[in-house]
Amino acid sequence: SSPAKFSSSGYDNGRYSRDRYQVTPQKEPAKKASLNADKSATILYKAMKGLGTDEAAIYSVLEGINTRSEWLDIKAAFKQNHSNFHKGDLVKAMEDDLTKSEFEKCSKMMAKKGVSIRV
């Protein structure tokens, strides 16, 4: 390949010509999808209903919660959509379905974000 020659419009080999070079704007970081309280409440319900408990699913939902408001929204959605399960009391359902150490793990996960699980 021959060396590029400089012209008034930039390098004339076409690769770096000002006429062809376009600045691609940086993409903004993807915004975290807003938490879907109904979906999260249903995941928690399915993780606890029936025989056995899917602790990993519970931990996964809790990891996605970042604010007290999000937690309260999930509790409200649980109460509204799953009132037949532990009378819609998400914390009571978790206490009944998880071992003491598993529930404590959940509490600590939330506390790291400044959210009390018992709010």
N, C-alpha and C positions, 0 to 999 in steps of 0.2 A: 504494500500500500504506500502511496506517495504521501509525503508530509502535507498536512493541511496548509493552505495559504490563507493569510488573513486578508479580508476585504472590509470595506466600510460597514457591511452588514454582519460582520462576525466571521467565523471560519466558513469557507465556501465549500467545504466537503458535504454540507447539508446536515451533518450530525449535530453541529453546535450553532448553526445559523440563528441569529436573533429572530429571523422570520419564522423559523420552524420550532424554535425552543419555546415551550410554554411552561409556565410555572404551574405546577399542580398544587392546589391548596392542600394543606395538611388536613387530614380528616380529624374531626373532633373525636376525643375518646368516646367510645360507645357509652351511652348512659345506661346505668344499671336498670334493668326492667323494673318497673314499679311492682312492689309486692302485691300479689293478688290474694287478698284475705280469704275469699271463698275457696279458692283452689288450695291454699295452705291449710285451711280448716278441714277440708275434705281429705287431704293427704294424711293429716293427723288422725282423723276419724278412722280411715281405712287401716292405718298403722296399728290402731288399738282394738278395733272390733274383732270379735271372734276369738278363736284360740290363738295364743301366742301374741307377741307384740313385735312390730318391726322398729326396733330402736334406731336403726340407721336412718330410716325415713323421718323419724321424729327429730333426730339430731340435725339432719339436713335442712328441715324447715326452720328450726331454731337458728341455725347458722345464717340463714337469709334474713333474719329479723335484725334491724339496726336501731330501731327507736321504740320508745314506749308506745307511741301512737300506733305503730304497725302491730305490736303485740296486742293492744286493746282491740284493734280492728279484727284480728284473727280470733280473739276470744269472742267477740260479738258475732262474727260469722259462724263460729262453732255453735254458739247458743241458738242462733236463728236456724241453722241448717241441720243441726244434729241434736235437737232438744230431747229426743228419745234416748240418747246415750248419756248416762250420768247426769240426766236433767239439763243437758247442755253446758255443764260446767267443765270446761277444758282442763283446768288445773286439777279438779277432783278426778277426772278421767285419767290424767297422767299419773297422779299419785297412786291410783288403784291399779293401773296397768304396768307401771314401772317398779323396779325394785327401789329400795331407798337410795342406794348408791347411784342408780341410773337417774333418778329424779334429782339428786344432788348435782350430778353432772350437768343436767339441763339448767338447773338454777345458776350454776357457776358460768355456763356458757352465756346466759343472758346477763348476768351481773357484770361480766367483762365489758358489756356494751352499755352498762348503766341502767339496765332494765330489770325490775323485780318481777319474777315469774308470778308472784302472788298478787300483783296489782289488781 
